[in-house]
Amino acid sequence: MNLGWRENNRYTLLENGTEYFPAVVEAVDAAQSEVLVETFILFDDAVGQEIQQALIRAARRGVSVDLLVDGYGSDELSDAFIGAMTEAGVRFHVFDPRPRFLGVRTNVFRRMHRKIVAVDRERSFIGGINFSADHLPEYGPEAKQDYAVLVEGPLAADIADYARAALGEGRRRLRRRPARLDPLPAGDGGGRLVVRDNDSHRSDIERYYRAGVRSARSDVLIANAYFFPGYHLLRDLVKAARRGVRVRLLLQGEPDVLVARLAASMLYDYLMDSGVQIYEYCKRPLHGKVACVDDDWSTIGSSNLDPLSLALNLEANVVVRDASLNADLRQSLDRLIAEDCRPVEMPKNSRRRLRRLWLGVVVFHFLRRFPAWAGSLPAHKPHLQTVSPDTGRETA
């Protein structure tokens, strides 16, 4: 399987669970031959039950249905919840399942963090939205702000083929050499799937982000929940700002993980010194992983810009050249900046500024060396277990 650039696709931006969940259920209900779902988190709540029932309906009418969840993110699903699907014919797979030790999850690193839904090789969804109620506004102040995209066309088939191969089918056809950083032709409708794994595609997503920033002529707008990228991407952002590109970062102001905001803030002085504009989203937790450059380049997917996503997790994004998708995404992000963000300002206290500057030096040394350190951590090959419908137990 050789994933590459695909022309003549159609894209629909989906903001939050209010747009994403109904679109997924509608697509699954219309499926005729195949449904493939990958998700980091699936909860047994109203949202999880809705997608569960849609998958059961599809399986009962003879559609091939595979559901892959992560053993860390979805480790609390009950036997009854899973059994209802497997008894209907849904093949339920778990990536790297491990028992808790003293109540603590031990499979912390190298998670299956992708969020993909592929239907009939004709429609595919990809983004950062999990199947959980905290992606709906009615969840309250902790509801997440996030994005996904519906892809229709040849790229949708690539996404489906990749998701199927991840289950072990056609593994011999997976390309073993690192992906080439292909040029992305201008023109509406083009796009490609870009993945990160612990084999041949360890840095592909970061490389495409860097290529997008380096190609910018006028504008870069990145919205990312967990922002602590590698040194080279930081340097590209600074260089873009210094050559006159408007570079804006939309980051968490009301984080669901406090250490994430602290880590990002260590980089603020270095970035703002070069003219990068930073905004913190304060309405609720930001969970998006999106970016747009100039008037036609966009990326949407599961990858944060932090060490876990860039060096450890299994991730998937699409990189797109399409003016309409770019405009829709930019309009949404501009609205967030105008209505629900506070601009980050340079500290006026010189002592505080000096302290943050020295801290930034330490952070930079960490960022330079992190990929090598991360590579020394135990690597999990794609090890899946499938739940047997007869016994309810997992089999390799």
Beta strands, then each sheet from edge to edge (+ up, - down):
strand 1: 10-15
strand 2: 34-39
strand 3: 64-70
strand 4: 91-95
strand 5: 116-119
strand 6: 123-127
strand 7: 147-152
strand 8: 190-196
strand 9: 219-224
strand 10: 246-252
strand 11: 277-281
strand 12: 289-293
strand 13: 297-301
strand 14: 315-321
strand 15: 341-343
strand 16: 384-387
strand 17: 394-395
sheet 1: 1+ 7- 6+ 5- 2+ 3+ 4+ 16- 17+
sheet 2: 8+ 14- 13+ 12- 9+ 10+ 11+ 15-
end
